[in-house]
Amino acid sequence: MRTSSETQQLVKEMRPLNSCHLLFKLAVEQDMVMNVLAAGMEIPDEQLKALRGRCIQDVKKTSGSISLDDAVRYQRGDL
């Protein structure tokens, strides 16, 4: 049977592995979404460049807390 300190140490050691695995899964899902969108969209390079700049600013401003609802409202001109 593990002691409390042994269990705490094991959790500390596993935490980075779990984070890396979750980040990898998230990146795969994001790549899938981007490819689905790109397949159905015709966006000029200049508009894509401007959108990337806006998205960088949004992520910085919100510390990464962006929702699909916010993006849809922006694209509709509601924000």
C-alpha positions as CSV (number, residue, x, y, z in Angstrom):
1,M,0.0,0.0,0.0
2,R,1.3,3.5,-0.9
3,T,1.8,6.2,1.6
4,S,0.2,9.5,1.1
5,S,3.5,11.1,0.2
6,E,4.2,8.3,-2.4
7,T,0.8,8.9,-3.9
8,Q,1.3,12.6,-4.1
9,Q,4.7,12.1,-5.8
10,L,3.1,9.8,-8.3
11,V,0.4,12.3,-9.1
12,K,3.0,15.0,-9.6
13,E,5.0,12.8,-11.9
14,M,2.0,11.9,-14.0
15,R,0.5,15.4,-14.3
16,P,2.8,16.6,-17.1
17,L,2.2,13.4,-19.1
18,N,-1.6,13.9,-18.8
19,S,-1.3,17.5,-19.9
20,C,0.8,16.6,-22.9
21,H,-1.6,13.9,-23.9
22,L,-4.6,16.2,-23.6
23,L,-2.8,18.9,-25.6
24,F,-2.1,16.4,-28.3
25,K,-5.7,15.3,-28.5
26,L,-6.9,18.9,-28.6
27,A,-4.5,19.7,-31.4
28,V,-5.8,16.7,-33.4
29,E,-9.4,17.9,-32.9
30,Q,-8.5,21.5,-33.9
31,D,-6.7,20.3,-37.0
32,M,-9.8,18.3,-38.0
33,V,-12.0,21.3,-37.6
34,M,-9.6,23.6,-39.5
35,N,-9.5,21.1,-42.4
36,V,-13.2,20.7,-42.5
37,L,-13.6,24.5,-42.6
38,A,-10.9,25.0,-45.1
39,A,-12.4,22.5,-47.5
40,G,-15.6,24.4,-47.6
41,M,-14.4,28.0,-47.6
42,E,-12.7,30.2,-50.2
43,I,-10.9,32.9,-48.1
44,P,-8.5,35.3,-49.8
45,D,-4.9,35.2,-48.4
46,E,-5.2,38.9,-47.2
47,Q,-8.4,38.2,-45.4
48,L,-6.9,35.1,-43.7
49,K,-3.9,37.1,-42.6
50,A,-6.1,39.8,-41.1
51,L,-8.2,37.2,-39.3
52,R,-5.1,35.6,-37.9
53,G,-4.0,38.9,-36.4
54,R,-7.4,39.5,-34.9
55,C,-7.5,36.0,-33.4
56,I,-4.0,36.5,-31.9
57,Q,-5.2,39.7,-30.2
58,D,-8.4,38.0,-29.0
59,V,-6.5,35.1,-27.5
60,K,-4.1,37.6,-25.7
61,K,-6.9,39.8,-24.5
62,T,-9.0,36.9,-23.1
63,S,-6.1,34.6,-22.0
64,G,-7.4,32.0,-24.5
65,S,-11.0,32.0,-23.4
66,I,-12.6,32.2,-26.8
67,S,-16.0,30.6,-27.6
68,L,-17.5,29.6,-30.9
69,D,-20.5,31.8,-30.0
70,D,-18.3,34.8,-29.8
71,A,-16.7,34.0,-33.2
72,V,-20.1,33.6,-34.8
73,R,-21.3,36.9,-33.4
74,Y,-18.2,38.6,-34.7
75,Q,-18.6,37.1,-38.1
76,R,-22.2,38.2,-38.2
77,G,-21.1,41.7,-37.2
78,D,-22.8,41.6,-33.8
79,L,-19.6,42.4,-31.9
